[in-house]
Amino acid sequence: MKKKITHHPDLCIGCGGCVSLCPKLFKINENSGLAELIDGQKEGDKVILKNVAIQNCLDLDMVCPQGAIEVEDQEKN
C-alpha cells in the first residue's frame, strides 16, 4: 500500500536519522542543516508527499526524535 508522508520542518533538529534511513525521500539542506522531504508539496507549515512506496523505510516516523515525521496509509480514491 502506498503511504502519505508529512514532514513538520519547524520541529526538525537536523539529526539526520530520516536521511540515513531513507535517502531517496529526505536530504539535509546545506544552508539550514535541517532535513527536507524531497519532492514534497508545502501545505501551510507542513510538507507532504503522497503515494509513496516506502517498503524499506517502514520505521521512518519512529526514527525522528522530535516527531517531525508522520507516515499514514494513503487512502484509495
PQR file of N, CA, C, O and H, with PARSE charges and radii, in Angstrom:
ATOM      1  N   MET A   1       0.835  -1.185   0.000 -0.4000 1.5000
ATOM      2  CA  MET A   1       0.000   0.000   0.000 -0.0000 2.0000
ATOM      3  C   MET A   1       0.880   1.249   0.000  0.5500 1.7000
ATOM      4  O   MET A   1       1.918   1.307   0.659 -0.5500 1.4000
ATOM      5  N   LYS A   2       0.437   2.221  -0.745 -0.4000 1.5000
ATOM      6  CA  LYS A   2       1.145   3.498  -0.812 -0.0000 2.0000
ATOM      7  C   LYS A   2       0.934   4.269   0.491  0.5500 1.7000
ATOM      8  O   LYS A   2      -0.055   4.072   1.198 -0.5500 1.4000
ATOM      9  H   LYS A   2      -0.407   2.174  -1.280  0.4000 1.0000
ATOM     10  N   LYS A   3       1.883   5.145   0.787 -0.4000 1.5000
ATOM     11  CA  LYS A   3       1.855   5.916   2.023 -0.0000 2.0000
ATOM     12  C   LYS A   3       1.843   7.409   1.739  0.5500 1.7000
ATOM     13  O   LYS A   3       2.221   7.866   0.659 -0.5500 1.4000
ATOM     14  H   LYS A   3       2.686   5.305   0.213  0.4000 1.0000
ATOM     15  N   LYS A   4       1.399   8.149   2.735 -0.4000 1.5000
ATOM     16  CA  LYS A   4       1.455   9.611   2.722 -0.0000 2.0000
ATOM     17  C   LYS A   4       2.435  10.001   3.829  0.5500 1.7000
ATOM     18  O   LYS A   4       2.284   9.579   4.975 -0.5500 1.4000
ATOM     19  H   LYS A   4       1.092   7.778   3.611  0.4000 1.0000
ATOM     20  N   ILE A   5       3.434  10.804   3.482 -0.4000 1.5000
ATOM     21  CA  ILE A   5       4.427  11.252   4.450 -0.0000 2.0000
ATOM     22  C   ILE A   5       4.220  12.744   4.692  0.5500 1.7000
ATOM     23  O   ILE A   5       4.145  13.538   3.754 -0.5500 1.4000
ATOM     24  H   ILE A   5       3.557  11.147   2.551  0.4000 1.0000
ATOM     25  N   THR A   6       4.129  13.103   5.961 -0.4000 1.5000
ATOM     26  CA  THR A   6       4.001  14.503   6.346 -0.0000 2.0000
ATOM     27  C   THR A   6       5.226  14.870   7.169  0.5500 1.7000
ATOM     28  O   THR A   6       5.553  14.197   8.147 -0.5500 1.4000
ATOM     29  H   THR A   6       4.189  12.459   6.723  0.4000 1.0000
ATOM     30  N   HIS A   7       5.897  15.937   6.769 -0.4000 1.5000
ATOM     31  CA  HIS A   7       7.082  16.410   7.482 -0.0000 2.0000
ATOM     32  C   HIS A   7       6.773  17.787   8.063  0.5500 1.7000
ATOM     33  O   HIS A   7       6.251  18.663   7.374 -0.5500 1.4000
ATOM     34  H   HIS A   7       5.631  16.483   5.975  0.4000 1.0000
ATOM     35  N   HIS A   8       7.102  17.960   9.337 -0.4000 1.5000
ATOM     36  CA  HIS A   8       6.916  19.231  10.032 -0.0000 2.0000
ATOM     37  C   HIS A   8       8.297  19.868  10.208  0.5500 1.7000
ATOM     38  O   HIS A   8       8.970  19.618  11.208 -0.5500 1.4000
ATOM     39  H   HIS A   8       7.526  17.248   9.897  0.4000 1.0000
ATOM     40  N   PRO A   9       8.724  20.690   9.243 -0.5600 1.5000
ATOM     41  CA  PRO A   9      10.073  21.267   9.283  0.2800 2.0000
ATOM     42  C   PRO A   9      10.359  22.084  10.539  0.5500 1.7000
ATOM     43  O   PRO A   9      11.505  22.160  10.982 -0.5500 1.4000
ATOM     44  N   ASP A  10       9.316  22.699  11.119 -0.4000 1.5000
ATOM     45  CA  ASP A  10       9.521  23.520  12.308 -0.0000 2.0000
ATOM     46  C   ASP A  10       9.916  22.692  13.534  0.5500 1.7000
ATOM     47  O   ASP A  10      10.420  23.246  14.511 -0.5500 1.4000
ATOM     48  H   ASP A  10       8.386  22.637  10.758  0.4000 1.0000
ATOM     49  N   LEU A  11       9.696  21.387  13.496 -0.4000 1.5000
ATOM     50  CA  LEU A  11      10.087  20.500  14.598 -0.0000 2.0000
ATOM     51  C   LEU A  11      11.454  19.861  14.381  0.5500 1.7000
ATOM     52  O   LEU A  11      12.041  19.313  15.315 -0.5500 1.4000
ATOM     53  H   LEU A  11       9.286  20.938  12.702  0.4000 1.0000
ATOM     54  N   CYS A  12      11.958  19.927  13.162 -0.4000 1.5000
ATOM     55  CA  CYS A  12      13.218  19.253  12.803 -0.0000 2.0000
ATOM     56  C   CYS A  12      14.414  19.883  13.522  0.5500 1.7000
ATOM     57  O   CYS A  12      14.534  21.105  13.616 -0.5500 1.4000
ATOM     58  H   CYS A  12      11.482  20.372  12.404  0.4000 1.0000
ATOM     59  N   ILE A  13      15.295  19.008  14.028 -0.4000 1.5000
ATOM     60  CA  ILE A  13      16.537  19.477  14.664 -0.0000 2.0000
ATOM     61  C   ILE A  13      17.769  19.088  13.845  0.5500 1.7000
ATOM     62  O   ILE A  13      18.896  19.371  14.250 -0.5500 1.4000
ATOM     63  H   ILE A  13      15.197  18.016  13.952  0.4000 1.0000
ATOM     64  N   GLY A  14      17.559  18.442  12.694 -0.4000 1.5000
ATOM     65  CA  GLY A  14      18.667  18.099  11.801 -0.0000 2.0000
ATOM     66  C   GLY A  14      19.494  16.914  12.247  0.5500 1.7000
ATOM     67  O   GLY A  14      20.683  16.845  11.934 -0.5500 1.4000
ATOM     68  H   GLY A  14      16.643  18.212  12.365  0.4000 1.0000
ATOM     69  N   CYS A  15      18.897  15.970  12.977 -0.4000 1.5000
ATOM     70  CA  CYS A  15      19.658  14.818  13.463 -0.0000 2.0000
ATOM     71  C   CYS A  15      20.108  13.897  12.328  0.5500 1.7000
ATOM     72  O   CYS A  15      21.113  13.199  12.459 -0.5500 1.4000
ATOM     73  H   CYS A  15      17.932  16.026  13.231  0.4000 1.0000
ATOM     74  N   GLY A  16      19.367  13.891  11.209 -0.4000 1.5000
ATOM     75  CA  GLY A  16      19.743  13.103  10.042 -0.0000 2.0000
ATOM     76  C   GLY A  16      19.271  11.657  10.048  0.5500 1.7000
ATOM     77  O   GLY A  16      19.609  10.900   9.138 -0.5500 1.4000
ATOM     78  H   GLY A  16      18.550  14.458  11.102  0.4000 1.0000
ATOM     79  N   GLY A  17      18.509  11.260  11.038 -0.4000 1.5000
ATOM     80  CA  GLY A  17      18.010   9.885  11.083 -0.0000 2.0000
ATOM     81  C   GLY A  17      17.164   9.528   9.878  0.5500 1.7000
ATOM     82  O   GLY A  17      17.276   8.426   9.340 -0.5500 1.4000
ATOM     83  H   GLY A  17      18.234  11.875  11.778  0.4000 1.0000
ATOM     84  N   CYS A  18      16.318  10.453   9.451 -0.4000 1.5000
ATOM     85  CA  CYS A  18      15.455  10.202   8.295 -0.0000 2.0000
ATOM     86  C   CYS A  18      16.277  10.055   7.015  0.5500 1.7000
ATOM     87  O   CYS A  18      15.956   9.239   6.151 -0.5500 1.4000
ATOM     88  H   CYS A  18      16.228  11.348   9.888  0.4000 1.0000
ATOM     89  N   VAL A  19      17.326  10.845   6.904 -0.4000 1.5000
ATOM     90  CA  VAL A  19      18.192  10.788   5.723 -0.0000 2.0000
ATOM     91  C   VAL A  19      18.952   9.464   5.696  0.5500 1.7000
ATOM     92  O   VAL A  19      19.097   8.849   4.639 -0.5500 1.4000
ATOM     93  H   VAL A  19      17.587  11.508   7.606  0.4000 1.0000
ATOM     94  N   SER A  20      19.432   9.032   6.851 -0.4000 1.5000
ATOM     95  CA  SER A  20      20.154   7.759   6.925 -0.0000 2.0000
ATOM     96  C   SER A  20      19.249   6.586   6.575  0.5500 1.7000
ATOM     97  O   SER A  20      19.664   5.661   5.876 -0.5500 1.4000
ATOM     98  H   SER A  20      19.314   9.531   7.709  0.4000 1.0000
ATOM     99  N   LEU A  21      18.004   6.625   7.066 -0.4000 1.5000
ATOM    100  CA  LEU A  21      17.071   5.527   6.832 -0.0000 2.0000
ATOM    101  C   LEU A  21      16.503   5.554   5.423  0.5500 1.7000
ATOM    102  O   LEU A  21      16.316   4.502   4.812 -0.5500 1.4000
ATOM    103  H   LEU A  21      17.667   7.376   7.634  0.4000 1.0000
ATOM    104  N   CYS A  22      16.228   6.727   4.907 -0.4000 1.5000
ATOM    105  CA  CYS A  22      15.541   6.844   3.620 -0.0000 2.0000
ATOM    106  C   CYS A  22      16.094   8.006   2.783  0.5500 1.7000
ATOM    107  O   CYS A  22      15.425   9.026   2.618 -0.5500 1.4000
ATOM    108  H   CYS A  22      16.380   7.582   5.404  0.4000 1.0000
ATOM    109  N   PRO A  23      17.312   7.851   2.256 -0.5600 1.5000
ATOM    110  CA  PRO A  23      17.931   8.949   1.498  0.2800 2.0000
ATOM    111  C   PRO A  23      17.238   9.281   0.178  0.5500 1.7000
ATOM    112  O   PRO A  23      17.521  10.326  -0.407 -0.5500 1.4000
ATOM    113  N   LYS A  24      16.347   8.430  -0.304 -0.4000 1.5000
ATOM    114  CA  LYS A  24      15.604   8.754  -1.520 -0.0000 2.0000
ATOM    115  C   LYS A  24      14.445   9.705  -1.232  0.5500 1.7000
ATOM    116  O   LYS A  24      13.899  10.327  -2.143 -0.5500 1.4000
ATOM    117  H   LYS A  24      16.117   7.581   0.171  0.4000 1.0000
ATOM    118  N   LEU A  25      14.073   9.811   0.053 -0.4000 1.5000
ATOM    119  CA  LEU A  25      12.953  10.673   0.424 -0.0000 2.0000
ATOM    120  C   LEU A  25      13.363  11.937   1.167  0.5500 1.7000
ATOM    121  O   LEU A  25      12.681  12.959   1.085 -0.5500 1.4000
ATOM    122  H   LEU A  25      14.517   9.306   0.794  0.4000 1.0000
ATOM    123  N   PHE A  26      14.485  11.868   1.897 -0.4000 1.5000
ATOM    124  CA  PHE A  26      14.924  13.017   2.690 -0.0000 2.0000
ATOM    125  C   PHE A  26      16.362  13.384   2.378  0.5500 1.7000
ATOM    126  O   PHE A  26      17.182  12.531   2.040 -0.5500 1.4000
ATOM    127  H   PHE A  26      15.039  11.038   1.963  0.4000 1.0000
ATOM    128  N   LYS A  27      16.653  14.688   2.501 -0.4000 1.5000
ATOM    129  CA  LYS A  27      18.020  15.190   2.358 -0.0000 2.0000
ATOM    130  C   LYS A  27      18.225  16.284   3.393  0.5500 1.7000
ATOM    131  O   LYS A  27      17.263  16.854   3.909 -0.5500 1.4000
ATOM    132  H   LYS A  27      15.987  15.381   2.775  0.4000 1.0000
ATOM    133  N   ILE A  28      19.470  16.568   3.689 -0.4000 1.5000
ATOM    134  CA  ILE A  28      19.798  17.670   4.589 -0.0000 2.0000
ATOM    135  C   ILE A  28      20.041  18.924   3.755  0.5500 1.7000
ATOM    136  O   ILE A  28      20.837  18.902   2.817 -0.5500 1.4000
ATOM    137  H   ILE A  28      20.252  16.105   3.270  0.4000 1.0000
ATOM    138  N   ASN A  29      19.370  19.997   4.089 -0.4000 1.5000
ATOM    139  CA  ASN A  29      19.557  21.270   3.419 -0.0000 2.0000
ATOM    140  C   ASN A  29      20.922  21.823   3.827  0.5500 1.7000
ATOM    141  O   ASN A  29      21.201  21.969   5.017 -0.5500 1.4000
ATOM    142  H   ASN A  29      18.724  20.014   4.851  0.4000 1.0000
ATOM    143  N   GLU A  30      21.767  22.129   2.855 -0.4000 1.5000
ATOM    144  CA  GLU A  30      23.125  22.594   3.124 -0.0000 2.0000
ATOM    145  C   GLU A  30      23.158  23.923   3.870  0.5500 1.7000
ATOM    146  O   GLU A  30      24.086  24.174   4.638 -0.5500 1.4000
ATOM    147  H   GLU A  30      21.540  22.011   1.888  0.4000 1.0000
ATOM    148  N   ASN A  31      22.167  24.772   3.657 -0.4000 1.5000
ATOM    149  CA  ASN A  31      22.140  26.087   4.302 -0.0000 2.0000
ATOM    150  C   ASN A  31      21.624  26.030   5.738  0.5500 1.7000
ATOM    151  O   ASN A  31      22.217  26.619   6.642 -0.5500 1.4000
ATOM    152  H   ASN A  31      21.413  24.568   3.033  0.4000 1.0000
ATOM    153  N   SER A  32      20.521  25.319   5.941 -0.4000 1.5000
ATOM    154  CA  SER A  32      19.899  25.297   7.273 -0.0000 2.0000
ATOM    155  C   SER A  32      20.410  24.164   8.155  0.5500 1.7000
ATOM    156  O   SER A  32      20.352  24.251   9.381 -0.5500 1.4000
ATOM    157  H   SER A  32      20.039  24.840   5.207  0.4000 1.0000
ATOM    158  N   GLY A  33      20.912  23.091   7.523 -0.4000 1.5000
ATOM    159  CA  GLY A  33      21.330  21.916   8.287 -0.0000 2.0000
ATOM    160  C   GLY A  33      20.170  21.052   8.732  0.5500 1.7000
ATOM    161  O   GLY A  33      20.352  20.124   9.520 -0.5500 1.4000
ATOM    162  H   GLY A  33      20.959  23.019   6.527  0.4000 1.0000
ATOM    163  N   LEU A  34      18.981  21.346   8.236 -0.4000 1.5000
ATOM    164  CA  LEU A  34      17.781  20.600   8.612 -0.0000 2.0000
ATOM    165  C   LEU A  34      17.331  19.692   7.477  0.5500 1.7000
ATOM    166  O   LEU A  34      17.686  19.899   6.317 -0.5500 1.4000
ATOM    167  H   LEU A  34      18.833  22.099   7.596  0.4000 1.0000
ATOM    168  N   ALA A  35      16.542  18.681   7.833 -0.4000 1.5000
ATOM    169  CA  ALA A  35      16.056  17.724   6.838 -0.0000 2.0000
ATOM    170  C   ALA A  35      14.956  18.342   5.987  0.5500 1.7000
ATOM    171  O   ALA A  35      14.187  19.188   6.445 -0.5500 1.4000
ATOM    172  H   ALA A  35      16.253  18.512   8.776  0.4000 1.0000
ATOM    173  N   GLU A  36      14.905  17.896   4.738 -0.4000 1.5000
ATOM    174  CA  GLU A  36      13.852  18.293   3.806 -0.0000 2.0000
ATOM    175  C   GLU A  36      13.288  17.052   3.151  0.5500 1.7000
ATOM    176  O   GLU A  36      14.020  16.112   2.841 -0.5500 1.4000
ATOM    177  H   GLU A  36      15.529  17.210   4.366  0.4000 1.0000
ATOM    178  N   LEU A  37      11.987  17.052   2.943 -0.4000 1.5000
ATOM    179  CA  LEU A  37      11.311  15.975   2.228 -0.0000 2.0000
ATOM    180  C   LEU A  37      11.441  16.261   0.739  0.5500 1.7000
ATOM    181  O   LEU A  37      10.905  17.255   0.249 -0.5500 1.4000
ATOM    182  H   LEU A  37      11.392  17.815   3.195  0.4000 1.0000
ATOM    183  N   ILE A  38      12.141  15.408   0.025 -0.4000 1.5000
ATOM    184  CA  ILE A  38      12.403  15.601  -1.401 -0.0000 2.0000
ATOM    185  C   ILE A  38      11.098  15.481  -2.186  0.5500 1.7000
ATOM    186  O   ILE A  38      10.344  14.525  -2.002 -0.5500 1.4000
ATOM    187  H   ILE A  38      12.576  14.600   0.423  0.4000 1.0000
ATOM    188  N   ASP A  39      10.838  16.436  -3.045 -0.4000 1.5000
ATOM    189  CA  ASP A  39       9.656  16.483  -3.911 -0.0000 2.0000
ATOM    190  C   ASP A  39       8.343  16.615  -3.158  0.5500 1.7000
ATOM    191  O   ASP A  39       7.282  16.363  -3.729 -0.5500 1.4000
ATOM    192  H   ASP A  39      11.450  17.212  -3.194  0.4000 1.0000
ATOM    193  N   GLY A  40       8.390  17.005  -1.883 -0.4000 1.5000
ATOM    194  CA  GLY A  40       7.163  17.220  -1.125 -0.0000 2.0000
ATOM    195  C   GLY A  40       6.502  18.534  -1.503  0.5500 1.7000
ATOM    196  O   GLY A  40       7.149  19.443  -2.024 -0.5500 1.4000
ATOM    197  H   GLY A  40       9.252  17.209  -1.419  0.4000 1.0000
ATOM    198  N   GLN A  41       5.217  18.624  -1.239 -0.4000 1.5000
ATOM    199  CA  GLN A  41       4.444  19.833  -1.530 -0.0000 2.0000
ATOM    200  C   GLN A  41       4.150  20.563  -0.223  0.5500 1.7000
ATOM    201  O   GLN A  41       3.622  19.974   0.719 -0.5500 1.4000
ATOM    202  H   GLN A  41       4.691  17.886  -0.816  0.4000 1.0000
ATOM    203  N   LYS A  42       4.493  21.844  -0.173 -0.4000 1.5000
ATOM    204  CA  LYS A  42       4.265  22.633   1.039 -0.0000 2.0000
ATOM    205  C   LYS A  42       2.771  22.904   1.189  0.5500 1.7000
ATOM    206  O   LYS A  42       2.113  23.373   0.261 -0.5500 1.4000
ATOM    207  H   LYS A  42       4.922  22.323  -0.938  0.4000 1.0000
ATOM    208  N   GLU A  43       2.255  22.601   2.365 -0.4000 1.5000
ATOM    209  CA  GLU A  43       0.859  22.877   2.705 -0.0000 2.0000
ATOM    210  C   GLU A  43       0.855  23.523   4.082  0.5500 1.7000
ATOM    211  O   GLU A  43       0.898  22.832   5.100 -0.5500 1.4000
ATOM    212  H   GLU A  43       2.790  22.220   3.120  0.4000 1.0000
ATOM    213  N   GLY A  44       0.802  24.842   4.109 -0.4000 1.5000
ATOM    214  CA  GLY A  44       0.872  25.563   5.377 -0.0000 2.0000
ATOM    215  C   GLY A  44       2.253  25.412   5.987  0.5500 1.7000
ATOM    216  O   GLY A  44       3.257  25.736   5.352 -0.5500 1.4000
ATOM    217  H   GLY A  44       0.766  25.403   3.282  0.4000 1.0000
ATOM    218  N   ASP A  45       2.309  24.919   7.221 -0.4000 1.5000
ATOM    219  CA  ASP A  45       3.594  24.748   7.894 -0.0000 2.0000
ATOM    220  C   ASP A  45       4.141  23.333   7.766  0.5500 1.7000
ATOM    221  O   ASP A  45       5.098  22.974   8.452 -0.5500 1.4000
ATOM    222  H   ASP A  45       1.494  24.656   7.737  0.4000 1.0000
ATOM    223  N   LYS A  46       3.536  22.520   6.887 -0.4000 1.5000
ATOM    224  CA  LYS A  46       3.986  21.142   6.676 -0.0000 2.0000
ATOM    225  C   LYS A  46       4.386  20.931   5.223  0.5500 1.7000
ATOM    226  O   LYS A  46       4.063  21.729   4.343 -0.5500 1.4000
ATOM    227  H   LYS A  46       2.758  22.811   6.330  0.4000 1.0000
ATOM    228  N   VAL A  47       5.097  19.831   5.000 -0.4000 1.5000
ATOM    229  CA  VAL A  47       5.438  19.406   3.644 -0.0000 2.0000
ATOM    230  C   VAL A  47       4.922  17.985   3.504  0.5500 1.7000
ATOM    231  O   VAL A  47       5.193  17.136   4.354 -0.5500 1.4000
ATOM    232  H   VAL A  47       5.360  19.183   5.715  0.4000 1.0000
ATOM    233  N   ILE A  48       4.175  17.720   2.430 -0.4000 1.5000
ATOM    234  CA  ILE A  48       3.508  16.435   2.259 -0.0000 2.0000
ATOM    235  C   ILE A  48       3.937  15.786   0.951  0.5500 1.7000
ATOM    236  O   ILE A  48       4.067  16.446  -0.080 -0.5500 1.4000
ATOM    237  H   ILE A  48       3.954  18.410   1.740  0.4000 1.0000
ATOM    238  N   LEU A  49       4.153  14.480   1.020 -0.4000 1.5000
ATOM    239  CA  LEU A  49       4.455  13.674  -0.159 -0.0000 2.0000
ATOM    240  C   LEU A  49       3.477  12.512  -0.159  0.5500 1.7000
ATOM    241  O   LEU A  49       3.413  11.740   0.798 -0.5500 1.4000
ATOM    242  H   LEU A  49       4.047  13.944   1.858  0.4000 1.0000
ATOM    243  N   LYS A  50       2.716  12.393  -1.239 -0.4000 1.5000
ATOM    244  CA  LYS A  50       1.667  11.362  -1.323 -0.0000 2.0000
ATOM    245  C   LYS A  50       2.059  10.248  -2.268  0.5500 1.7000
ATOM    246  O   LYS A  50       2.936  10.406  -3.117 -0.5500 1.4000
ATOM    247  H   LYS A  50       2.767  13.020  -2.016  0.4000 1.0000
ATOM    248  N   ASN A  51       1.388   9.115  -2.103 -0.4000 1.5000
ATOM    249  CA  ASN A  51       1.544   7.948  -2.968 -0.0000 2.0000
ATOM    250  C   ASN A  51       2.978   7.445  -3.026  0.5500 1.7000
ATOM    251  O   ASN A  51       3.539   7.246  -4.104 -0.5500 1.4000
ATOM    252  H   ASN A  51       0.676   8.987  -1.413  0.4000 1.0000
ATOM    253  N   VAL A  52       3.559   7.244  -1.856 -0.4000 1.5000
ATOM    254  CA  VAL A  52       4.944   6.818  -1.753 -0.0000 2.0000
ATOM    255  C   VAL A  52       5.011   5.348  -1.367  0.5500 1.7000
ATOM    256  O   VAL A  52       4.312   4.903  -0.457 -0.5500 1.4000
ATOM    257  H   VAL A  52       3.103   7.406  -0.980  0.4000 1.0000
ATOM    258  N   ALA A  53       5.854   4.599  -2.064 -0.4000 1.5000
ATOM    259  CA  ALA A  53       6.136   3.212  -1.683 -0.0000 2.0000
ATOM    260  C   ALA A  53       7.394   3.239  -0.821  0.5500 1.7000
ATOM    261  O   ALA A  53       8.478   3.546  -1.317 -0.5500 1.4000
ATOM    262  H   ALA A  53       6.422   4.960  -2.803  0.4000 1.0000
ATOM    263  N   ILE A  54       7.260   2.920   0.464 -0.4000 1.5000
ATOM    264  CA  ILE A  54       8.403   3.027   1.372 -0.0000 2.0000
ATOM    265  C   ILE A  54       8.667   1.707   2.086  0.5500 1.7000
ATOM    266  O   ILE A  54       8.812   1.680   3.308 -0.5500 1.4000
ATOM    267  H   ILE A  54       6.379   2.670   0.868  0.4000 1.0000
ATOM    268  N   GLN A  55       8.727   0.637   1.346 -0.4000 1.5000
ATOM    269  CA  GLN A  55       8.934  -0.678   1.943 -0.0000 2.0000
ATOM    270  C   GLN A  55      10.189  -0.738   2.803  0.5500 1.7000
ATOM    271  O   GLN A  55      10.184  -1.390   3.847 -0.5500 1.4000
ATOM    272  H   GLN A  55       8.609   0.659   0.354  0.4000 1.0000
ATOM    273  N   ASN A  56      11.244  -0.084   2.397 -0.4000 1.5000
ATOM    274  CA  ASN A  56      12.496  -0.122   3.152 -0.0000 2.0000
ATOM    275  C   ASN A  56      12.574   0.965   4.223  0.5500 1.7000
ATOM    276  O   ASN A  56      13.577   1.069   4.929 -0.5500 1.4000
ATOM    277  H   ASN A  56      11.248   0.446   1.548  0.4000 1.0000
ATOM    278  N   CYS A  57      11.534   1.765   4.344 -0.4000 1.5000
ATOM    279  CA  CYS A  57      11.538   2.892   5.287 -0.0000 2.0000
ATOM    280  C   CYS A  57      10.343   2.820   6.232  0.5500 1.7000
ATOM    281  O   CYS A  57       9.778   3.851   6.596 -0.5500 1.4000
ATOM    282  H   CYS A  57      10.719   1.681   3.770  0.4000 1.0000
ATOM    283  N   LEU A  58       9.961   1.632   6.624 -0.4000 1.5000
ATOM    284  CA  LEU A  58       8.747   1.471   7.407 -0.0000 2.0000
ATOM    285  C   LEU A  58       8.798   2.169   8.761  0.5500 1.7000
ATOM    286  O   LEU A  58       7.754   2.569   9.275 -0.5500 1.4000
ATOM    287  H   LEU A  58      10.420   0.794   6.328  0.4000 1.0000
ATOM    288  N   ASP A  59       9.962   2.326   9.345 -0.4000 1.5000
ATOM    289  CA  ASP A  59      10.083   2.972  10.656 -0.0000 2.0000
ATOM    290  C   ASP A  59      10.449   4.448  10.542  0.5500 1.7000
ATOM    291  O   ASP A  59      10.974   5.031  11.491 -0.5500 1.4000
ATOM    292  H   ASP A  59      10.810   2.002   8.927  0.4000 1.0000
ATOM    293  N   LEU A  60      10.183   5.041   9.417 -0.4000 1.5000
ATOM    294  CA  LEU A  60      10.566   6.425   9.166 -0.0000 2.0000
ATOM    295  C   LEU A  60      10.014   7.372  10.226  0.5500 1.7000
ATOM    296  O   LEU A  60      10.729   8.260  10.690 -0.5500 1.4000
ATOM    297  H   LEU A  60       9.757   4.568   8.646  0.4000 1.0000
ATOM    298  N   ASP A  61       8.752   7.195  10.614 -0.4000 1.5000
ATOM    299  CA  ASP A  61       8.163   8.086  11.611 -0.0000 2.0000
ATOM    300  C   ASP A  61       8.727   7.847  13.011  0.5500 1.7000
ATOM    301  O   ASP A  61       8.660   8.736  13.860 -0.5500 1.4000
ATOM    302  H   ASP A  61       8.172   6.474  10.237  0.4000 1.0000
ATOM    303  N   MET A  62       9.280   6.665  13.262 -0.4000 1.5000
ATOM    304  CA  MET A  62       9.826   6.356  14.578 -0.0000 2.0000
ATOM    305  C   MET A  62      11.277   6.813  14.744  0.5500 1.7000
ATOM    306  O   MET A  62      11.759   6.937  15.870 -0.5500 1.4000
ATOM    307  H   MET A  62       9.335   5.943  12.572  0.4000 1.0000
ATOM    308  N   VAL A  63      11.970   7.062  13.647 -0.4000 1.5000
ATOM    309  CA  VAL A  63      13.379   7.439  13.717 -0.0000 2.0000
ATOM    310  C   VAL A  63      13.565   8.901  14.148  0.5500 1.7000
ATOM    311  O   VAL A  63      14.645   9.275  14.606 -0.5500 1.4000
ATOM    312  H   VAL A  63      11.579   6.961  12.732  0.4000 1.0000
ATOM    313  N   CYS A  64      12.531   9.720  14.005 -0.4000 1.5000
ATOM    314  CA  CYS A  64      12.641  11.143  14.335 -0.0000 2.0000
ATOM    315  C   CYS A  64      12.401  11.372  15.830  0.5500 1.7000
ATOM    316  O   CYS A  64      11.312  11.098  16.334 -0.5500 1.4000
ATOM    317  H   CYS A  64      11.654   9.415  13.633  0.4000 1.0000
ATOM    318  N   PRO A  65      13.413  11.871  16.533 -0.5600 1.5000
ATOM    319  CA  PRO A  65      13.253  12.085  17.976  0.2800 2.0000
ATOM    320  C   PRO A  65      12.296  13.229  18.320  0.5500 1.7000
ATOM    321  O   PRO A  65      11.837  13.331  19.457 -0.5500 1.4000
ATOM    322  N   GLN A  66      11.998  14.078  17.356 -0.4000 1.5000
ATOM    323  CA  GLN A  66      11.124  15.229  17.596 -0.0000 2.0000
ATOM    324  C   GLN A  66       9.687  14.997  17.132  0.5500 1.7000
ATOM    325  O   GLN A  66       8.828  15.853  17.344 -0.5500 1.4000
ATOM    326  H   GLN A  66      12.371  13.995  16.432  0.4000 1.0000
ATOM    327  N   GLY A  67       9.414  13.852  16.502 -0.4000 1.5000
ATOM    328  CA  GLY A  67       8.072  13.590  15.988 -0.0000 2.0000
ATOM    329  C   GLY A  67       7.720  14.465  14.800  0.5500 1.7000
ATOM    330  O   GLY A  67       6.554  14.805  14.599 -0.5500 1.4000
ATOM    331  H   GLY A  67      10.112  13.157  16.330  0.4000 1.0000
ATOM    332  N   ALA A  68       8.716  14.830  14.015 -0.4000 1.5000
ATOM    333  CA  ALA A  68       8.503  15.721  12.875 -0.0000 2.0000
ATOM    334  C   ALA A  68       8.016  14.999  11.627  0.5500 1.7000
ATOM    335  O   ALA A  68       7.731  15.643  10.617 -0.5500 1.4000
ATOM    336  H   ALA A  68       9.663  14.554  14.178  0.4000 1.0000
ATOM    337  N   ILE A  69       7.914  13.662  11.679 -0.4000 1.5000
ATOM    338  CA  ILE A  69       7.516  12.885  10.505 -0.0000 2.0000
ATOM    339  C   ILE A  69       6.316  12.020  10.853  0.5500 1.7000
ATOM    340  O   ILE A  69       6.308  11.326  11.870 -0.5500 1.4000
ATOM    341  H   ILE A  69       8.146  13.139  12.500  0.4000 1.0000
ATOM    342  N   GLU A  70       5.302  12.069   9.994 -0.4000 1.5000
ATOM    343  CA  GLU A  70       4.138  11.201  10.128 -0.0000 2.0000
ATOM    344  C   GLU A  70       4.038  10.350   8.862  0.5500 1.7000
ATOM    345  O   GLU A  70       4.223  10.850   7.753 -0.5500 1.4000
ATOM    346  H   GLU A  70       5.309  12.632   9.168  0.4000 1.0000
ATOM    347  N   VAL A  71       3.744   9.068   9.038 -0.4000 1.5000
ATOM    348  CA  VAL A  71       3.533   8.165   7.909 -0.0000 2.0000
ATOM    349  C   VAL A  71       2.147   7.547   8.066  0.5500 1.7000
ATOM    350  O   VAL A  71       1.835   6.949   9.096 -0.5500 1.4000
ATOM    351  H   VAL A  71       3.593   8.662   9.939  0.4000 1.0000
ATOM    352  N   GLU A  72       1.323   7.700   7.033 -0.4000 1.5000
ATOM    353  CA  GLU A  72      -0.036   7.180   7.058 -0.0000 2.0000
ATOM    354  C   GLU A  72      -0.306   6.386   5.799  0.5500 1.7000
ATOM    355  O   GLU A  72       0.303   6.629   4.757 -0.5500 1.4000
ATOM    356  H   GLU A  72       1.577   8.186   6.197  0.4000 1.0000
ATOM    357  N   ASP A  73      -1.231   5.427   5.900 -0.4000 1.5000
ATOM    358  CA  ASP A  73      -1.685   4.730   4.703 -0.0000 2.0000
ATOM    359  C   ASP A  73      -2.380   5.735   3.801  0.5500 1.7000
ATOM    360  O   ASP A  73      -3.175   6.555   4.261 -0.5500 1.4000
ATOM    361  H   ASP A  73      -1.726   5.230   6.746  0.4000 1.0000
ATOM    362  N   GLN A  74      -2.072   5.663   2.509 -0.4000 1.5000
ATOM    363  CA  GLN A  74      -2.706   6.554   1.535 -0.0000 2.0000
ATOM    364  C   GLN A  74      -4.092   6.018   1.235  0.5500 1.7000
ATOM    365  O   GLN A  74      -4.253   4.851   0.879 -0.5500 1.4000
ATOM    366  H   GLN A  74      -1.426   4.998   2.135  0.4000 1.0000
ATOM    367  N   GLU A  75      -5.078   6.864   1.379 -0.4000 1.5000
ATOM    368  CA  GLU A  75      -6.449   6.449   1.090 -0.0000 2.0000
ATOM    369  C   GLU A  75      -6.619   6.220  -0.397  0.5500 1.7000
ATOM    370  O   GLU A  75      -6.099   6.974  -1.220 -0.5500 1.4000
ATOM    371  H   GLU A  75      -4.947   7.812   1.668  0.4000 1.0000
ATOM    372  N   LYS A  76      -7.345   5.182  -0.729 -0.4000 1.5000
ATOM    373  CA  LYS A  76      -7.627   4.904  -2.134 -0.0000 2.0000
ATOM    374  C   LYS A  76      -8.817   5.756  -2.573  0.5500 1.7000
ATOM    375  O   LYS A  76      -9.812   5.881  -1.859 -0.5500 1.4000
ATOM    376  H   LYS A  76      -7.767   4.569  -0.061  0.4000 1.0000
ATOM    377  N   ASN A  77      -8.688   6.334  -3.758 -0.4000 1.5000
ATOM    378  CA  ASN A  77      -9.766   7.166  -4.289 -0.0000 2.0000
ATOM    379  C   ASN A  77     -10.413   6.489  -5.461  0.5500 1.7000
ATOM    380  O   ASN A  77     -11.347   7.033  -6.050 -0.5500 1.4000
ATOM    381  H   ASN A  77      -7.880   6.233  -4.338  0.4000 1.0000
TER
END
